[in-house]
Amino acid sequence: MELGRKIYYTRTEKNMTQKSLAKKIGVPTKVLDKWENCELNPNMKQVDEIAKALKLTVPELLDNDIRNFISICKTELHSNK
């Protein structure tokens, strides 16, 4: 499952709104919406914050999927250029 879909699925399973999750992790709701729609990826620090807010481990959030991890790493590499 793509990371954005996992965030959406878990958030809704826990009856959290986008607004409440965004506030917990310190990002605008628009950013969270882009993550959930797989338009952007959070960086690793944000992934850690999301996992904590959703009461998951990072591997659980990433579905133990190395492709999700690689995608996040690529995002970080491109943003550091």
C-alpha positions as CSV (number, residue, x, y, z in Angstrom):
1,M,0.0,0.0,0.0
2,E,1.3,3.4,-0.8
3,L,2.3,5.5,2.1
4,G,-0.3,8.2,1.5
5,R,-3.1,5.6,1.4
6,K,-1.8,4.0,4.6
7,I,-1.9,7.4,6.3
8,Y,-5.4,8.0,5.1
9,Y,-6.6,4.5,6.0
10,T,-5.1,4.6,9.5
11,R,-6.3,8.1,10.2
12,T,-9.8,7.3,9.3
13,E,-9.8,4.0,11.1
14,K,-8.8,6.0,14.2
15,N,-11.6,8.5,13.6
16,M,-9.2,11.4,13.2
17,T,-9.8,14.3,10.9
18,Q,-7.1,15.7,8.6
19,K,-7.1,18.9,10.7
20,S,-6.4,17.1,14.0
21,L,-3.6,14.9,12.5
22,A,-2.1,17.9,10.7
23,K,-2.1,19.8,14.0
24,K,-0.5,17.0,15.9
25,I,2.4,16.7,13.4
26,G,2.7,20.4,12.8
27,V,1.9,20.7,9.1
28,P,-0.8,22.5,7.1
29,T,-3.9,20.4,6.3
30,K,-3.2,21.0,2.6
31,V,0.2,19.2,3.0
32,L,-1.4,16.3,4.7
33,D,-4.0,16.1,1.9
34,K,-1.2,16.0,-0.7
35,W,0.5,13.2,1.2
36,E,-2.8,11.2,1.5
37,N,-3.4,11.7,-2.2
38,C,0.1,10.5,-3.0
39,E,1.0,13.9,-4.6
40,L,3.9,14.4,-2.2
41,N,5.9,12.3,0.3
42,P,6.7,13.3,3.8
43,N,10.4,13.4,4.8
44,M,11.7,10.9,7.4
45,K,11.3,13.2,10.3
46,Q,7.6,13.7,9.3
47,V,7.1,10.0,8.8
48,D,8.3,9.5,12.4
49,E,5.9,12.2,13.6
50,I,3.0,10.7,11.6
51,A,3.7,7.2,13.0
52,K,3.8,8.6,16.6
53,A,0.5,10.5,16.1
54,L,-1.2,7.4,14.7
55,K,0.3,5.2,17.4
56,L,2.3,3.1,14.9
57,T,5.9,2.2,14.4
58,V,7.6,3.6,11.4
59,P,7.8,0.1,9.8
60,E,4.1,-0.4,10.4
61,L,3.4,2.9,8.8
62,L,5.6,2.1,5.8
63,D,3.9,-1.4,5.7
64,N,7.4,-2.8,5.9
65,D,7.7,-1.9,2.2
66,I,11.1,-0.9,1.1
67,R,9.6,0.9,-1.9
68,N,8.0,3.4,0.4
69,F,11.3,4.0,2.2
70,I,13.1,4.4,-1.1
71,S,10.5,6.9,-2.3
72,I,10.9,9.0,0.8
73,C,14.7,8.9,0.5
74,K,14.5,10.1,-3.1
75,T,12.2,12.9,-2.1
76,E,14.8,14.0,0.6
77,L,17.6,13.8,-1.9
78,H,15.9,16.0,-4.4
79,S,14.9,18.5,-1.8
80,N,18.5,18.9,-0.6
81,K,19.8,19.8,-4.1
